[in-house]
Amino acid sequence: MVSPVEPSRSVPESAPESVEAPAPQPSMEPALPEDQAEGEGSVETPPPPSLQERLLALEAELAESRDLYLRAHAELENFKKRTAREQAEFRRYANERLLRDLLPILDGFDRALRAAQGEIAGTAYQEGMQLLAKQLHETLRTAGLEPVSAEPGSPFDPTLHEAVAAVPSSDHAENTIVELVAAGYRYKDRILRPSRVVVARAAAASAGEERGDEA
């Protein structure tokens, strides 16, 4: 016979064992004062400037801006004056280059008139040449061109004359003009070309130099 099976007995589960947390260890760092501990995490902000400080700062900025404005205004006025002066000078001497180019033509007329005095003196051709030269000189004088005075016997002026030779002369004082070689011209207050002249030197000095050369 089969013996009856006994019902299984349930074994009560054992409660889990509780794990105790380790006890906190004492800190080795020294304790900070209470006020220092509170301020360590925050940054102190400077106090806002007072009304007097703000007013002084604004006055300084205003003075600097005013100085910059005055400097810029002065530079602009100087630029305007310089530009106006340059433009006026340009208009005043606008014909200078043209007149310089006409000087060789005037020289050609003068040479032709001097040559005509011997061969065709008194002819209609000479009279026509003289008329044309006179009209040309008058037209250029209206434009501001004038001849530089270089009369024989007048003093030599290095600002107006150019000495091409020096000759001994008993009829002229020393350092005076003996002969005009080429006429000079001025345009308003500018010398376009000095007069080319022969200058006199002392006759006694030249004779002494000649005796010295012979010795």
C-alpha positions in Angstrom: 0.0 0.0 0.0 1.0 3.5 -0.7 1.5 5.6 2.3 -0.4 8.9 2.2 1.8 12.0 1.3 2.0 14.5 4.0 1.3 18.0 3.1 4.5 20.3 2.9 5.0 22.7 5.6 5.9 26.3 4.6 9.0 27.5 6.1 8.7 31.1 7.3 11.1 33.5 5.4 13.6 35.1 7.6 13.5 39.0 7.7 16.4 40.7 6.0 19.1 41.8 8.3 19.4 45.5 8.6 22.8 47.1 7.6 23.9 49.9 9.9 25.3 53.0 8.1 28.9 53.9 9.2 29.2 56.6 11.7 30.3 60.0 10.3 34.0 60.7 10.7 35.0 63.9 12.2 36.3 66.5 9.6 40.0 67.3 9.7 39.6 70.8 8.2 39.4 73.7 10.6 36.0 75.2 10.9 35.6 78.7 9.2 34.1 81.6 11.0 30.4 82.0 10.3 30.7 85.4 8.5 33.6 84.1 6.3 31.7 81.0 5.4 28.8 83.0 4.2 30.9 85.4 2.1 33.0 82.8 0.4 30.4 81.8 -2.2 29.3 85.4 -3.1 31.2 88.3 -4.8 30.9 91.7 -3.3 29.7 94.3 -5.8 31.1 97.9 -5.5 28.6 100.5 -4.5 27.1 102.6 -7.3 28.8 105.9 -8.0 27.3 108.8 -6.3 25.5 111.7 -8.1 28.5 113.9 -7.6 30.9 111.4 -9.2 28.6 110.8 -12.1 28.3 114.6 -12.7 32.1 115.0 -12.7 32.4 112.1 -15.2 29.9 113.7 -17.5 31.6 117.1 -17.3 34.9 115.4 -18.3 33.3 113.7 -21.2 31.7 116.9 -22.3 35.0 118.8 -22.1 36.8 116.1 -24.2 34.0 116.2 -26.8 34.1 120.0 -27.0 37.9 119.9 -27.5 37.6 117.3 -30.3 34.9 119.4 -31.9 37.0 122.6 -31.8 40.0 120.8 -33.3 38.0 119.3 -36.1 36.3 122.7 -36.8 39.7 124.5 -36.9 41.1 121.9 -39.3 38.1 122.3 -41.6 38.4 126.0 -41.6 42.1 125.8 -42.4 41.3 123.4 -45.2 38.7 125.7 -46.7 41.1 128.7 -46.5 43.9 126.7 -48.1 41.7 125.5 -50.9 40.4 128.9 -51.6 43.9 130.4 -51.7 45.1 127.7 -54.1 42.1 128.2 -56.4 42.6 131.9 -56.4 46.3 131.5 -57.2 45.5 129.0 -60.0 43.0 131.5 -61.5 45.5 134.3 -61.2 48.3 132.5 -63.0 46.2 130.3 -65.3 47.9 131.8 -68.4 51.5 131.4 -67.2 52.2 128.2 -69.2 50.7 129.6 -72.4 52.8 132.8 -72.1 56.0 130.8 -71.5 55.3 129.0 -74.7 54.9 132.3 -76.6 58.2 133.7 -75.5 60.2 132.1 -78.4 57.7 133.6 -80.8 58.4 137.0 -79.4 62.1 136.4 -79.7 61.6 135.5 -83.3 59.7 138.7 -84.0 62.4 140.8 -82.4 65.2 139.1 -84.4 63.2 139.5 -87.6 62.7 143.2 -86.9 66.4 143.7 -86.2 67.4 141.9 -89.4 64.8 144.0 -91.4 66.4 147.3 -90.4 69.3 146.8 -92.9 67.9 145.1 -95.9 64.2 146.1 -96.1 64.2 149.2 -94.0 61.4 151.6 -95.0 59.5 149.0 -97.0 55.9 147.9 -96.6 57.2 144.5 -95.4 59.1 146.1 -92.5 56.1 148.2 -91.6 53.8 145.2 -91.6 56.2 143.3 -89.4 56.4 146.2 -86.9 52.6 146.4 -86.8 52.2 142.7 -86.1 54.9 142.8 -83.4 53.2 145.8 -81.8 49.8 144.1 -81.8 51.2 140.9 -80.3 53.0 142.8 -77.5 49.9 144.8 -76.7 47.7 141.7 -76.6 50.1 139.9 -74.3 50.4 143.0 -72.1 46.6 142.9 -71.6 47.0 139.3 -70.5 49.5 140.4 -67.8 52.8 139.9 -69.7 55.3 142.8 -69.4 58.9 143.2 -70.5 61.6 143.4 -67.8 63.4 146.7 -68.1 67.1 146.3 -69.1 68.2 149.7 -70.5 71.9 150.1 -71.2 73.5 152.0 -68.4 70.9 150.9 -65.8 72.2 148.9 -62.7 72.4 145.2 -63.0 69.8 143.4 -60.8 70.4 139.7 -60.3 66.7 139.2 -59.5 65.7 140.6 -62.9 68.7 140.1 -65.2 71.0 137.3 -66.2 74.6 138.2 -67.0 75.8 136.3 -70.1 79.1 138.2 -70.3 81.2 140.9 -68.5 83.3 143.3 -70.6 85.5 146.2 -69.7 83.9 149.5 -70.5 85.0 153.1 -70.0 81.6 154.4 -71.0 79.6 152.5 -68.4 80.0 152.3 -64.7 81.0 149.0 -63.2 78.2 146.4 -62.7 75.8 148.2 -65.1 74.2 146.9 -68.3 76.1 147.4 -71.5 73.9 145.6 -74.0 70.6 143.7 -74.0 71.0 140.2 -75.6 67.5 138.8 -75.0 64.5 140.5 -73.5 63.1 139.2 -70.3 59.4 139.1 -69.3 57.4 139.0 -66.1 53.8 137.7 -65.6 52.1 139.9 -63.0 54.5 139.5 -60.0 56.4 136.5 -61.4 59.5 136.6 -63.5 59.0 134.2 -66.4 62.5 134.8 -67.8 65.2 137.3 -66.8 66.7 139.7 -69.3 70.0 138.4 -70.6 72.5 141.2 -70.7 76.2 142.0 -71.0 77.5 143.7 -67.8 80.3 146.2 -67.6 83.4 145.7 -65.4 86.0 148.1 -64.3 88.5 149.0 -67.1 91.4 149.5 -64.7 90.9 146.0 -63.2 90.7 144.4 -66.7 94.0 146.2 -67.8 95.7 145.0 -64.6 94.5 141.5 -65.3 95.8 141.6 -68.9 99.3 142.8 -67.7 99.3 140.0 -65.2 98.5 137.5 -67.9 101.3 138.8 -70.1 103.8 138.5 -67.3 
